[in-house]
Amino acid sequence: MSTKATLPSAIDKLVIESEVRRLLATYAHNLDYGKVDANAELLASAKFNVGGTIVEGRDRIAQFLRNNLQYHVDDTPRTWHSVSNVLIAIASATAASSICYFTVHQELQGLPLQPIVTGRYIDTFELHDGAWRFASREVEGRLFGDVSKHIAAPTEAAAE
């Protein structure tokens, strides 16, 4: 008897890839529209690692996003995330991973439209109760521009 996980069929692989791409895009859309609670829900079961800070649990992830990003008069970070160069690996019918690039543009009064940060998302996914979800997300920044209007200044509340 083989202990190897059974790989999904070609059609099932396409479905898994589609679900992974949907999760990647949903996270970016939520960020750009200031939907903190929606992203906290999306990552509720994940280990969320941003620059070595690891946060887990819906409420803690929501608090982290609120404390560490700046939200402007329209309650958004005034950003536009692009996700590209997506590589997806399917380990089994219930586990997958991906690595992709992100580029964040920002524009607001006093800051013309410009790229402010690029990097990679390194993710794992799992099938749970018939739905795909994040199991982990690592945000690895690579190149930085002017993030002064994006990343919140450290405060005592953010450090708690």
C-alpha positions as CSV (number, residue, x, y, z in Angstrom):
1,M,0.0,0.0,0.0
2,S,1.4,3.4,-1.0
3,T,1.6,6.2,1.5
4,K,1.8,8.8,-1.2
5,A,-1.0,11.3,-1.4
6,T,-3.2,10.9,-4.5
7,L,-2.7,13.7,-6.9
8,P,-5.8,15.3,-8.3
9,S,-6.9,14.9,-11.9
10,A,-6.0,17.6,-14.5
11,I,-9.5,19.1,-14.2
12,D,-9.2,19.1,-10.4
13,K,-5.8,20.8,-10.6
14,L,-7.4,23.6,-12.8
15,V,-10.1,24.1,-10.2
16,I,-7.6,24.3,-7.3
17,E,-5.5,26.8,-9.3
18,S,-8.6,28.9,-9.9
19,E,-9.5,28.8,-6.2
20,V,-5.9,29.8,-5.2
21,R,-5.9,32.7,-7.7
22,R,-9.3,33.9,-6.4
23,L,-7.8,34.0,-2.8
24,L,-4.8,35.9,-4.0
25,A,-6.9,38.5,-5.8
26,T,-9.5,38.7,-3.0
27,Y,-6.7,39.6,-0.5
28,A,-5.4,42.4,-2.8
29,H,-8.9,43.8,-3.5
30,N,-9.7,43.8,0.2
31,L,-6.5,45.7,1.1
32,D,-7.1,48.4,-1.5
33,Y,-10.7,49.0,-0.5
34,G,-9.9,49.1,3.3
35,K,-11.8,45.9,4.0
36,V,-9.8,45.0,7.1
37,D,-12.4,42.6,8.6
38,A,-12.8,40.8,5.3
39,N,-9.0,40.2,5.1
40,A,-9.0,39.1,8.8
41,E,-11.7,36.6,7.9
42,L,-9.8,35.5,4.8
43,L,-6.7,34.8,7.0
44,A,-8.5,33.7,10.1
45,S,-7.0,30.2,10.0
46,A,-3.6,31.2,8.7
47,K,-0.2,32.0,10.2
48,F,0.3,35.6,8.9
49,N,4.0,36.6,8.7
50,V,4.9,40.2,7.8
51,G,8.6,41.0,8.0
52,G,9.1,38.4,10.8
53,T,6.1,39.5,12.8
54,I,3.8,36.5,13.0
55,V,0.1,37.1,13.8
56,E,-2.6,34.4,14.1
57,G,-6.4,34.6,14.6
58,R,-9.0,36.8,13.0
59,D,-9.1,39.4,15.8
60,R,-5.3,39.7,16.0
61,I,-4.9,40.0,12.3
62,A,-7.6,42.7,12.1
63,Q,-5.8,44.6,14.9
64,F,-2.5,44.2,13.1
65,L,-3.8,45.5,9.8
66,R,-5.5,48.5,11.6
67,N,-2.4,49.3,13.6
68,N,0.2,49.0,11.0
69,L,-1.3,50.5,7.8
70,Q,-2.5,54.1,7.3
71,Y,-6.1,54.6,6.3
72,H,-7.0,58.0,4.7
73,V,-10.1,60.1,4.4
74,D,-11.8,57.5,2.2
75,D,-11.1,54.8,4.8
76,T,-8.7,53.1,2.4
77,P,-4.9,53.0,2.2
78,R,-5.1,54.7,-1.2
79,T,-3.2,51.8,-2.7
80,W,-3.4,49.6,-5.7
81,H,-1.9,46.1,-5.4
82,S,-1.0,44.1,-8.5
83,V,-0.2,40.4,-8.1
84,S,1.8,38.8,-10.9
85,N,4.2,35.9,-11.7
86,V,2.0,33.5,-9.8
87,L,3.5,30.0,-9.4
88,I,1.2,27.4,-7.9
89,A,2.2,24.0,-6.7
90,I,-0.4,21.4,-5.9
91,A,0.7,18.9,-3.3
92,S,-2.5,16.9,-3.0
93,A,-6.3,17.3,-3.4
94,T,-6.3,19.2,-0.1
95,A,-3.0,21.1,-0.1
96,A,-1.4,23.7,-2.4
97,S,1.2,26.5,-2.2
98,S,2.0,29.5,-4.3
99,I,4.7,32.2,-4.7
100,C,3.9,35.4,-6.5
101,Y,5.1,39.0,-6.8
102,F,3.2,42.0,-5.6
103,T,3.6,45.7,-6.5
104,V,1.9,48.4,-4.5
105,H,1.1,51.8,-6.0
106,Q,-0.1,54.7,-4.0
107,E,-1.5,58.1,-4.7
108,L,-2.9,60.8,-2.5
109,Q,-2.7,64.5,-2.0
110,G,1.0,65.4,-1.7
111,L,2.1,62.0,-3.1
112,P,1.8,61.5,-6.8
113,L,1.0,58.0,-8.1
114,Q,4.0,55.8,-7.7
115,P,5.1,52.3,-6.8
116,I,5.9,52.2,-3.1
117,V,6.9,48.6,-2.5
118,T,7.4,45.4,-4.3
119,G,7.9,41.9,-3.0
120,R,6.6,38.3,-2.8
121,Y,3.7,36.6,-1.2
122,I,4.6,33.1,-0.1
123,D,1.4,31.1,0.7
124,T,0.1,27.7,1.6
125,F,-3.5,26.7,1.2
126,E,-5.7,23.9,2.5
127,L,-9.1,22.5,1.6
128,H,-11.3,22.7,4.7
129,D,-15.0,21.7,4.7
130,G,-15.1,21.9,0.9
131,A,-13.6,25.4,0.6
132,W,-10.0,26.5,0.0
133,R,-8.4,28.8,2.5
134,F,-5.1,30.3,3.5
135,A,-3.0,28.1,5.8
136,S,-0.1,30.6,5.8
137,R,0.9,33.9,4.2
138,E,4.3,35.4,4.3
139,V,4.7,39.0,3.0
140,E,8.3,39.4,1.9
141,G,9.1,43.0,0.9
142,R,11.9,43.4,-1.6
143,L,12.2,46.9,-3.0
144,F,10.9,50.0,-1.2
145,G,10.0,53.5,-2.2
146,D,8.2,56.1,-0.2
147,V,6.0,54.1,2.3
148,S,5.6,57.1,4.7
149,K,1.9,57.4,3.8
150,H,1.3,53.6,3.9
151,I,2.9,52.0,6.9
152,A,1.8,53.4,10.2
153,A,4.3,54.9,12.6
154,P,4.9,52.5,15.5
155,T,2.8,53.3,18.6
156,E,2.5,51.8,22.0
157,A,-0.9,50.4,21.0
158,A,0.6,48.6,18.0
159,A,3.3,47.1,20.2
160,E,0.9,45.5,22.6
